[in-house]
Amino acid sequence: MSSSKYVLAGVILLGVIALMGAGVAFANIQYAQEGTVQVVTNWGAIERVYAPSDGWFTTVAPGKKSYEVNIKSFTEKAPVRVTSRDNAALQVEISVTAYTDAAKVMEYVRKYGFSESERHQRRGEILRGLVQTEARNAFSEFGAYDIYANQEQIQKRIIEGLRPQLASQLLLVTESVQIGNPDFQDDRIEAAASGVVANEKQKQAEEARLEAAKISTQTKQIEAQTFANPAMLEIKKLELQLEIERARSEGIKSHQGPLTIMYGNVPGVQVQVPTGR
């Protein structure tokens, strides 16, 4: 009787141990969600990076640990102070949208640490420094009155300078760079620069109207020369006659039923055109 009690107690103990083991294993099941990856370490050394498509994994073994890395797009805004080519000071906000290259997550974590807050802090500091440098270089290529009219060129210059640096230093893929409204320290410069843009647009509109007027005048001159020159007039008449004959032949080809051919005012011969041919 006592032996059966021991057996029962052993079975219960084994069941409890099994349940506890299953609970521990279940609690250590991990998986990566969309927009993230999981970096698994073994005694502090990176072992593998799990993507959402890799399914679940467990960190139940001793020394195993998992860290989440966000690879979704983010936007970092950096207010920068720059000067124009003629030393006019201004401030402008530049927004950079990028994401961590999923193929370089291991290198990214080794370089900037396992803590997400620490990674993002260091990334932001470096990114803002790079933006400041590239913005300073881009704006210095234009005079104060030309900055408003050349914002697209400045934006292109900044993104071309940033893209390779973000890829090599921060392991980021750059999506876009946006430039805010330039704010000059001297409001008179801002007003004058806006006037330059307005004058440039008006100039472009006037040039377009002038070009259209030139084309119209040249066309009329060519037409006048054509009809003033007897030889050119005869050529024009032949061209028109050719068009008439082409139209006439098309009409005959598609005509159904009897067809009367006339030359001048003299009635001609009626011809029956067979249908279906």
C-alpha positions, 0 to 999 in steps of 0.5 A: 500500500505504501509503495503505491503511494510512492508511485502515485506521488512520483507520477504527480511530481513528474507531471508537475515538473513536466508542466513547469517545463512546458510553461517555461518553454512556452514563456520563452517562445519568441517571434519577430513581428512585421517591421522588426527582427529579433537578434538572438545571442548566445552568452552575449555573442550574436548567433542569428537574426530572425525575421517574421518569415522565419517563424517562432524560436525559443530562448529557453537554453541557458545563455540565450537571449533575444533583442528586438530591432525596429526596421520600420521607416522613421523620420528625423527632423533637424533644425540647422543653421546655415549661411548663404554664399554671401554670408546671410544667416538663416535657419531651416528644418530638414526632415530625413526619412529612412530605415535600417537595412535589414541585411545589416542588422548584425553590424548595426547592433554590434556598432550601436548596442542592444538597447533600442533607446541607446541605439536611437539616441546615438543614431539621432546624434550622428544623423543630425551632425551629418545633416548639418554638414550637408545642409551647410555645404548645399546652402553655401552654393547659392546667394541669399536671393537665390535660395528660394528659387533653388530649393529643389537643387539644394534638396537634391544636393543634400540627399546626394550627399547624405545617402552614401554617408547614412548607408556606410555610417548608420547602415540606413536606407534613405527614402527622402529628404524634405526642406522646410521654409528657410527663415532668414535672420534678417526679415528684409532678405526674406522679403527680397528673396520672395520678390526674386522668386515672384519676378522669376516666375513672371519673367518665365511667363513673359518669355513663354508668351514672347516665344509663342508670339515669335512662332506665330509671326514666323508662321504668318511670314512663311505663309505670306512668302509662300503665296507671294512666290508664284512657284511656291503657290503652284507647289501648294496648289499641287499639294492640295490637288493631291490631297483632293485626289486621295480623298476622292480615291478613298471615296470611290473605293468605299462607294456602294452602288452606281457611280457617275464620273464627271469631267468639268461640267460635261456628264460622264459615264455611269459605272456600276461598282460591284459590292463586296470588293 
